[in-house]
């Protein structure tokens, strides 16, 4: 996967670049990079994980990661929340301060969804100004989603809260069926 960030060491630190609220400039994370084969070995050694019943979940940018994993690892289902169709198609307004030539990655979620061979669930807020709902619909249609859940009035970061029981119940039903 072409990443904007490529770890140069086994352990590294990254800063949060999603400017969706106050204090994000102070947020960060520790990243530990492992080769895919090492992760697969680790996952297989986890007694509580049934490797035949794995689903991947991705929210926003994590949707690109989930679709990437689904293309390269045996998973039974994909769950996406607020996915974008591609990085290049994201609206310029929220990111007006970034030079237009900065986005070199396509992160084409529509193409990756189209190639899915497993069930897909997509939830998206109708008031999302970061990745408008049309982007989520495009990913859902390309991946022949079993479930597309439009959450009325939800923005990019509150689909789970505003969707409440409807969101949880729809996801549970989807996973129950897909992981059977």
C-alpha positions in Angstrom: 0.0 0.0 0.0 1.4 3.4 -0.9 1.4 5.4 2.3 2.0 9.0 3.0 3.8 7.9 6.1 6.3 5.0 5.7 7.9 3.9 9.0 11.7 3.9 8.9 12.1 2.3 12.3 10.3 -0.5 14.1 8.8 2.0 16.6 7.9 5.5 15.5 5.6 8.4 16.5 3.1 10.2 14.3 1.0 13.3 14.9 -2.8 13.4 14.3 -3.5 15.2 11.0 -7.3 15.1 11.1 -8.3 18.6 12.1 -11.8 17.9 13.3 -11.7 19.7 16.6 -9.8 21.5 19.3 -6.6 20.0 20.6 -5.8 17.8 17.7 -2.4 19.5 17.3 -1.4 17.8 20.6 -2.7 14.4 19.6 -0.3 11.7 18.5 0.2 7.9 18.4 2.9 5.4 18.7 3.2 3.1 15.6 4.8 -0.3 15.6 5.4 -1.6 12.1 5.4 -5.3 11.4 5.7 -7.2 8.1 2.4 -8.7 7.0 3.7 -12.2 7.5 4.6 -11.4 11.1 1.1 -10.0 11.8 -0.5 -13.1 10.2 1.6 -15.3 12.5 0.7 -13.3 15.5 -3.0 -13.4 14.7 -3.0 -17.1 14.1 -1.5 -17.6 17.6 -4.3 -15.7 19.4 -6.5 -18.4 20.9 -9.5 -16.1 21.2 -9.5 -15.3 17.5 -11.3 -17.6 15.1 -9.3 -16.9 11.9 -12.2 -18.1 9.8 -14.5 -15.3 11.2 -12.5 -12.1 10.9 -14.1 -8.9 9.8 -12.2 -5.6 9.3 -13.5 -2.2 10.3 -12.4 1.2 9.0 -13.6 4.7 9.7 -12.8 7.6 7.4 -9.2 7.2 6.3 -9.3 3.8 8.1 -11.7 2.7 5.3 -8.8 2.7 2.9 -6.8 0.5 5.2 -9.7 -1.9 5.8 -10.3 -2.3 2.0 -6.5 -2.8 1.5 -6.4 -5.5 4.2 -9.5 -7.2 2.7 -7.8 -7.5 -0.6 -4.7 -9.1 0.9 -5.9 -11.2 3.8 -8.6 -13.7 4.3 -11.5 -11.8 5.9 -15.2 -12.6 5.9 -16.7 -9.1 5.9 -15.8 -5.4 5.7 -17.4 -2.6 7.7 -16.9 1.0 6.7 -18.0 4.2 8.5 -17.8 7.5 6.6 -15.5 6.3 3.7 -14.4 8.6 1.0 -14.4 7.5 -2.7 -10.7 8.5 -3.2 -8.3 10.9 -1.6 -8.1 13.0 -4.7 -11.8 13.5 -4.7 -12.0 14.8 -1.2 -13.5 18.4 -1.0 -10.8 21.1 -0.9 -12.8 23.3 1.5 -11.9 21.6 4.8 -8.3 21.4 3.6 -8.0 24.8 2.0 -4.6 25.4 3.7 -2.9 22.4 2.0 -1.2 22.8 -1.3 -3.2 21.1 -4.0 -0.1 19.1 -5.2 0.3 17.5 -1.7 -2.1 14.7 -2.3 -0.2 12.2 -4.4 -2.1 9.1 -3.2 -5.3 8.1 -4.9 -6.5 5.7 -2.2 -9.2 4.6 -4.6 -11.8 3.1 -2.3 -14.3 2.7 -5.1 -11.9 0.4 -7.1 -11.0 -1.6 -4.0 -14.7 -2.0 -3.0 -15.5 -3.1 -6.6 -12.9 -5.9 -6.2 -14.3 -7.1 -2.8 -15.5 -10.7 -2.7 -16.9 -10.5 0.8 -20.0 -8.8 2.3 -19.8 -5.0 2.8 -21.5 -2.7 5.3 -21.3 1.1 4.9 -22.6 3.7 7.4 -22.5 7.4 6.5 -23.8 10.7 7.8 -26.1 12.7 5.6 -24.4 16.0 6.8 -20.8 14.9 6.3 -18.8 17.8 5.0 -15.4 16.1 5.1 -16.4 13.0 2.9 -19.9 13.8 1.6 -22.5 11.0 1.6 -22.2 10.6 -2.1 -18.7 9.3 -1.6 -20.0 6.6 0.8 -22.8 5.7 -1.6 -20.3 5.3 -4.4 -18.2 2.9 -2.3 -21.3 1.0 -1.2 -22.5 0.6 -4.8 -19.1 -0.4 -6.1 -18.8 -3.0 -3.4 -22.4 -4.2 -3.7 -23.0 -3.5 0.0 -25.5 -5.6 1.8 -26.2 -2.7 4.0 -26.0 1.0 3.4 -27.0 3.0 6.5 -27.6 6.7 6.0 -27.6 8.4 9.4 -29.8 11.6 9.1 -28.0 14.7 10.3 -24.7 13.0 11.2 -21.5 14.7 10.2 -18.2 13.0 9.7 -17.4 12.2 13.3 -20.7 11.5 15.0 -22.3 8.7 13.0 -22.0 6.2 15.9 -23.4 8.7 18.4 -26.3 9.9 16.3 -27.0 6.5 14.8 -27.2 5.1 18.3 -29.2 1.8 18.6 -30.0 1.8 14.9 -26.3 1.9 14.0 -25.4 -0.8 16.5 -28.3 -3.0 15.6 -27.7 -2.8 11.9 -24.0 -3.6 12.3 -24.7 -6.5 14.7 -27.2 -8.0 12.3 -24.8 -7.6 9.4 -21.9 -9.2 11.2 -24.0 -12.0 12.6 -25.1 -12.9 9.1 -21.7 -12.4 7.4 -19.7 -14.3 10.0 -22.0 -17.2 10.3 
